[in-house]
Amino acid sequence: MQRSEAIHVAGLTKTYRIPERDAGLGAALRGLFKRRWREVRAVDNISFDIAPGEVVGFLGPNGAGKTTTLKMLSGLLHPTSGELQVLGHVPQRREKTYLQQITLVMGNRNQLQWDLPALDSFELNRAIYRLPEGQFRQTRDELVALLEIGDLVRKPVRNLSLGERMKVEVAASLLQRPRVLFLDEPTIGLDVTMQARIRGFLDEYNRRHGATILLTSHYMADVEALCRRVIVIHHGRILFDGSLADLISRFSAFKTIGVTTEDPAVDLSRYGEVMSRDGDRTLLRVPKGETPRVTARLLADLPVTDLTVEEPPIEDVIRQVFAAEEPLQVVPA
């Protein structure tokens, strides 16, 4: 049955059997005849749905199960149990019509021919996906323009910097105009300027083509710029699924108050934890429930020339969610 969701995951589990043995020659010999195994559950009974055109951040520490989930969604791994559908297809069947509609971009993997110009790899992808010549050229030229890689695609890939290669990799992954993008650390190792360019391009691609995007990244700027909804996974289990704004508002125990005073020497430590001072500007860390009272005291007690109240950095909030270790109440996106 055709589903309305672009991605449907229900009770998805992936378990690996890993051999174990003690150290030493004797243990190695015994292992030849009687091997011990340990089961590791990389993904543990997770469920979520993603609507067409939605951009969702998939967050978690190393080893949380993010990449394993993306590989199952793209059909590279078979799940141990659970239900999995993307665009109405079962990914592990690897049907041609399915593979033409998805792409998997992994920031630490190279799909281009190392010794050839990227244009040659683009032509290879055209042949693999059997793209009509006119459509291929139109899409290729559009991607080259959007990513500003006109001077790069004629150089051998080995001569490109990491940032340049990453932009060309993204272009190669989108030549067939996929409807679903699985992005695993697409900006890893890039400088701040290059990260911003990749983010801007992905946002533009989503708006132009209505593509569904599931994004993993350790750079919270990627998530804040692209995703309204986040799924937080830890030890293979989903800890949170909801809007990014709700995650911050519900699980941030503190707020940051920025205070500028006429007297830069004034001691503000009695109002909250002093995080930093820069001239007459001080940043205070204050419990969220105390924020209204502290701001009122600051304005009443001191010659304040400027005052701001901000949410904490999303990195701090995510760390608090990881520390919970137990699934939090799932919030509809």
Helices and strands as residue ranges (DSSP letters): E 7-20, H 25-33, E 36-50, E 55-59, H 66-73, E 81-86, G 91-93, H 96-99, E 102-106, H 118-129, H 133-147, G 157-159, H 162-173, E 180-184, H 192-209, E 212-216, H 220-226, E 229-234, E 237-243, H 244-251, E 254-261, E 273-278, E 281-287, G 288-290, H 291-301, E 304-310, H 314-324
